[in-house]
Amino acid sequence: MSILKATAERTGTATGPVVMVDTEAVPPAERFGWWNDMVGQEVMPVTTRSPYAPEFSGRVESVRLPQGAVGTFTYSPMTAWRSPVQIRRLDPERYFLVLVGAGSSIRLAQGRTLTCLDAGDMALFSTSHPLACEFLDRGGPCRTTQMQLPRTALPLTEGRADRLLAEPLSTRTGSGALLAPYLAGLTRAVRDCGPAELSRLGAVAADLAASLLATHLGETAALPPETRRATLLAHVNAFIDHHLPDPELRPAAIAAHHHISVRTLHQLFRTEPEPVTATIRGRRLHRSRADLTDPALDHLPIGQIAARWGFRHPADFSRAYRNAYGTTPSETRAAAAAARSAQQPCAPR
């Protein structure tokens, strides 16, 4: 059993598939050593140094996926390096995508590349090559999210990903713009997931990662059809979410934006729970329902809430809402207000 899992079981800090551990669960004198041992198992064996070693603090949330793992780490500033000797002793043959969190900066060197990464930046590193990484002191803890990618799981020409080691990878456009927030929120999103849904969410992350790397290598045409399909679907879903308020959001507009036919778009959704039109309507209704139960929006008329999420006519909205939830929008709002009132403490007499 890994150090991380053993500590989580001892302290009762596992939430569904997510393991959460804070160094507060470890005696102070052992915290920096515990963190080094944990990193050696969860990432790779490295040598570390930290000016904060005597009062080191760290927190990790990690989830195992069918292919690899994703972990969010928060820790005192430190330096880590991996030597050829350590590689010869043990090489798990993995790649890691590292996403830098808010308020953090990293100086990463691997191969012949040295790069500085700030919040929101992403890069790739490997367990199979010497590495030096400095997590810079910005007056607070460092935060990173790391995605483990077994070398054999990447659908790329063997060894080609090594060309990207320590190179900044775009998180502003394309697959990187989808992958960065997806990874940052994954450990929160999967806490109540069953095995099937966890597998599906993990597959989406793996497909987006493969697409990101293939794009930077110019090898997108070599990706398996299922990876290209999953990546396209992720882009379409993100586009739908972003444009839900637009009443003109229809299959034709979605297909045109992604340079595919409407027929291809409908085929893309054949394996999804609902067709594309029903997906749009369902997400609009879900957002509308959230607004109806938000006390901060009680001042908005129901028709205005409907219009916020792309419904042109209040009557059409009310009909679709009742069909979906078995109640009217006004009844939902009234029930939410009554529930809030019941939860308020009684005033003293």
NORWO-V505838 format. One line per field, one symbol per residue. ss: DSSP state (h for helix, s for strand, l for the rest). burial: + if it has 24 or more other ideal C-beta (glycine too) atoms within 12 Angstrom, else -. Layout:
# NORWO-V505838
ss->???
burial->???
This chain:
# NORWO-V505838
ss->llhhhhhhhhhllssllssssshhhllhhhhhhhhhhhhhhhllllssslllhhhllsssssssllllsssssssllssssslhhhhhhllllsssssssllllssssssllsssssslllsssssllllsssssllllllssssssssshhhllllllhhhhhsllssllllhhhhhhhhhhhhhhhhlllllhhhhhhhhhhhhhhhhhhhhhhhllhhhllhhhhhhhhhhhhhhhhhhllllllllhhhhhhhllllhhhhhhhlllllllhhhhhhhhhhhhhhhhhllhhhllllhhhhhhhlllllhhhhhhhhhhhhlllhhhhhhhhhhhhhhhllllll
burial->--+++-++----+---+++++++-++----++-+++++++++++++-+-+-++--++++++++++-++++++++++++++++---------++++++++++--+++++++--+-+-++++++++++++++++++++----+++++++++++-++++----+++++++++-+--+++++++++++-++-++-------+-++++++++++++++++++-++--+---+++++++++++++++--++---+-+--++--+-+----+--++--+---+--+++++++-+++-+++--------+--++-++++-----++-++------++--++--+-------------
